[in-house]
Every structure is written in C-alpha cells, then in structure tokens.
C-alpha cells in the first residue's frame, strides 16, 4: 500500500482533483468521475481531531461510492499524535481509503493562527514529526499538499527534503506562498527547480484551467521535457467536470443538463433532501455559465429547496432550448437573441 503513489507515477499523465473545502464531498467527486473516471480525487479537508472524537463525522465523510476509488482523504491539525490516531480510523477496511494527504497549504487566517495548514511551513520540526508519526501508525501511503513557502523567506529545499526523509510518498506543490493566498500570476519555475532534488512523485498545482493547460505547464516548465509527474485542478472544475478531458472538451447543452441532474441527485442521496438541496444551489448556478437567459434560471436555482424544485428548472431549460440541445454553450453556438429574456 505504501507504494501507491510510486505505482501511479508510472501512469503518466495522471490528473488529480484538488481538495476543496465545502466543495469536494462525495457528490462532487462522483460528478467529476462520471465524466473523467481516470482522475484521482483528494477529499475536502477534515480535522484529525474531529475524526478521532466524532464517530458521526467519520461515518459521514469516509464512506464513498466505488466510482470514487481510489480516494485520498486529506486531514489537518497540528498535533502529530492526533494525526496518528486519525490514521487508525481512516485505514479501517470498511472505509476502503487509498491514502492520507496532509494539509500544509491552507492559508486561511483562522487555520494559520491555530497552528494548522500552511503554518507548518514555519514549524518544520512539527511538520516532519507529523509525517513520521503517520507512517508509523498506518500502512496507508502518506502524501502532503504544501506551498512554495510561507512568506518567501523559508528554505524550500530543506523543508521538502525533510518531508521526503520522513517518508512522505508524494508531494503536491502549490506555486504560491501562503502570504499570497490566491493572488498573483502562476509561475511554476520554482516547482520544477525544487522537484529536481526530490525522489518522490510531485504534482504541480495552481491556476490550471483544464487538461491541455496542465500538460502545457508541465512541458514548458522543464526545458528538457516533462519532469513533473502530474497536475491538479481545483476551482476551474466548478461547473466543469469536462476540464479533466483532453482537447479542451466543450460539452453540449444536453451533457450539461444531465450533469446537473446527476450532481443534484447525488447530493440528496448522500446528504438527504434538505441539506443536499440547499448545498446544490451553489453548484447548479455555476453549471449555467454561458447560458442565454441565465438570470431567470439562476434566481430560481439559488432558492431551490428540494430535488423536485431543481429538476423542474432543469426540465424547463430542456424544453425551452429543445432545438439547441446538441449545441455547445461555451462556444456561443446558441443564439442569445433567440432567448432574450
């Protein structure tokens, strides 16, 4: 099991779904894998402390559908012993988890102030101890998601080599510093330069818009050819599971509506009617990007309170645009003047 990432590295290229808080739940992962079954999903991040002290939380977030496999669970905390206890729970056979990823990248102020996430970039000994304790506690492979540094003043090579020496089996590197949060223009040069000193698989992360963009970044970053093992896509997957497909795939209106139905249904199935219907609001309105007459549907979808409400709006869109169902909204193939609402 420990060689999971090494085996995956032989399957170039591999694309991963980024861990995204409030987004990367089971329904979201299924929506992505339905379109791009070969991607590897990393869950939204969960507190190690929460998993240890709440059986309800563990039984809510660790079970998943077969189509999500292999699933990697990301956890955060600051106490190495708590990480080890959480690992014992995650590795239980009933959950069928493929690996554990440690969050050392989140820049949120409340997370950093608590000593979690990207604060571990300036608490190196704790970071190394976390990986060491996890490896001793579980047979699951341990990976890390981190950033270039906390504020640009850290010794990146020492930090990353320290994680590798503590037996991290894979590393995802976001090109920004924690202080940058989500600002700035992507430059993966430093990721490639540091990757040359690592002997474990490395995933590049930050501002990848789609599959083709990810391949281009991997090739242009290294003047001698591709050296990064994979790339990760996060926020650009909002409304767009097709971003994981090559050749910049543009879905038809029919494909988009079917994706909306599937996502809404899975949220209700995994989180029950009330909660699932409330959470699907933010997803469905994003699927409507590029739609003519989008405002009237958006207003209704952000107030939906049941799967039936959502289905009714989707059915209405399907009927209104029945002559354009095989056209691609993102390519402006639907004449907006015909639906001026």
Secondary structure by P-SEA (a helix, b strand, c coil): ccaaaaaaaacccbbbbccccccccaaaaaaaaaccccbbbbccbbbaaaaaacaaaaacccccccccccbbbbbbbccaaaaaaaaaaaacccccccbbbbccccccaaaaaaccccccccaaaaaaaaaaaaaaccccbbbbbbccccccccaaaaaaaaaaaacccbbbbcccccccccbbbbbaaaaaaaaaacccbbbbbcccccaaaaaaaaaaacccccccccccccccccccccccccccccccaaaaaaaaaaaaaaaaaacccaaaaaaaaaaaaaaacccccaaaaaaaaaacccaaaaaaaaaaaaaaacccccccccccccccccccc
